[in-house]
Amino acid sequence: MTRSDDRAFQFTVRQLTRYLKTLLSRDRTLQDVSVRGEIGDLTVHASGHIYFTLKDEHSQLRCVMFREEASLLSFEPASGTEVVARGAVTIYEPRGQYQLLVREMERSGIGELHAAYERLRRKLAAEGLFDEARKRPLPAFPQKIALLTSPVGAALHDMLTTLRARWPSAEIVVIPTPVSGAAAGPGIARSLALLSAVEGLDLAILARGGGSFEDLAGFNAEEVARALPATPVPVITGIGHETDFTIADFVADRRTPTPTAAAAAATPDRRDLLRTVRGARSRFAGALGRRRAALRRELSLLRARPVLRSPQLLLMDRRQRIDELAGALRQSLAAHLERLQTRFDRAFERLHSLSPQAVLARGYSIMRLCPEGRVVRSFRQLAVGDRAEVVLSEGSAGVEVSELHEPRGETLGAVK
């Protein structure tokens, strides 16, 4: 930034843009301003940011709403929608373009009603009423269904048509229910409470055929939100269209976009079931036929086997085999006994050669002291005058010791 001779400031484009941006940021009014207009040139970026223009018959204003704020919107912005956007006026430097940085946005005309809706939504969410883990599963084949809706509206006709086409065996109970405006809240809560008195009830549908935010106010009542979890059966909502989310939708066990979709979600389609049964029956019949054919082939193969045609042949073979095995067993036993006899004879011969009788037969004798019969193994066991018995191979002899000889040949006494 420089000053020329004529005393005027000279800026670069960037300097001037930043200077203006600083001025805007210091203006408290422009940092929290609400602007009413019609959405145009709407672009939802892949990042989740929303770029659009707010316009009226005279002017237009570029706007941006970043993903964090856009995710909190209770409606889906669309071109042509009248809204009130609240945010800060700033400058986008790369283009030198002023714009509104939107923090909050609501459809025009709902004002305090929408603010109350947002407060209640945050409150109930904090209490856990919207948690998926709290919601009940729907019965697969309901036999009795309650419809909570206006008895004169198109929603009832659409649901009855869908239910009769899909699951005509179900019994339908219609509970007339006010479904329009803020005054409908107490009536909806009373209808939900009546479900406890319907015997054998499996499921309930709370429905209405669309409408403005003001028309759907009854479904945003806190008493309705409290009554939904207290019902004895699961509840499906079919309120409005794809972009209409009410408090009741968040609390219900299942949310659908329309009454027709609610009826479809509540019941199986008998035509699909019949197709499934027919298909299963066809597959079963085919599998049964293939199994039967396979068993017949197996039976034919078994019948073709010789043993089944002439079972006596198998018995004859088995008898011959038994004879062969018996002969082999006898031969094996005889050979084994012969081997045992040979081993026994050899052992007997070795044992006999080591017996005392065999030793005596070779010329040896055994001396026993009398009278105790102790065997004499050394001359030191004897004394001159001792009497002993000498056992020979044949018979024995009584002797008396007259002298003894040491191993060196010294005479100590003799035997008489």
HUTA-V568434 format. One line per field, one symbol per residue. ss: DSSP state (h for helix, s for strand, l for the rest). psi: psi as a letter, one per 40 degrees, with the letter a starting at -180 (. if undefined). Layout:
BEGIN
ss: ???
psi: ???
END
This chain:
BEGIN
ss: lsslllllssllhhhhhhhhhhhhhhllllllsssssssssssslllllssssssllllsssssslhhhhlllllllllllsssssssssssllllssssssssssslllhhhhhhhhhhhhhhhhhllllhhhlllllllllssssssllllhhhhhhhhhhhhhllllsssssslllllllhhhhhhhhhhhhhhlllllssssssllllllllhhhhlhhhhhhhhllllsssssslllllllhhhhhllsssllhhhhhhhhlllhhhhhhhhhhhhhhhhhhhhhhhhhhhhhhhhhhhlhhhhlhhhhhhhhhhhhhhhhhhhhhhhhhhhhhhhhhhhhhhhhhhhllhhhhhhllllsssslllllslllhhhlllllsssssllllsssssslllslllllslllsl
psi: hihadeeiihiidddddddddddddehddeegihhhihhifhhhideeihhihhiaediihiihhiddddeeieihiihehhihhhahhihhddefhiihhhdihiihedbdddddddddddddddeeeehddeiiiiidghehhhhhiheeidddddddddddddgeeihhhhhhhhehideedddddddddeddehhehdiihhiifaiidddeddeeidddddddeeieiihhighaadehhidddddidhhididdddddddiihddddddddddddddddddddddddddddddddddehddddgdddddddddddddddddddddddddddddddddddddddddddeiddddddeeiihhhiieeehhheieeeiiheiiihhhidhaiihihhdiihideehhdiih.
END
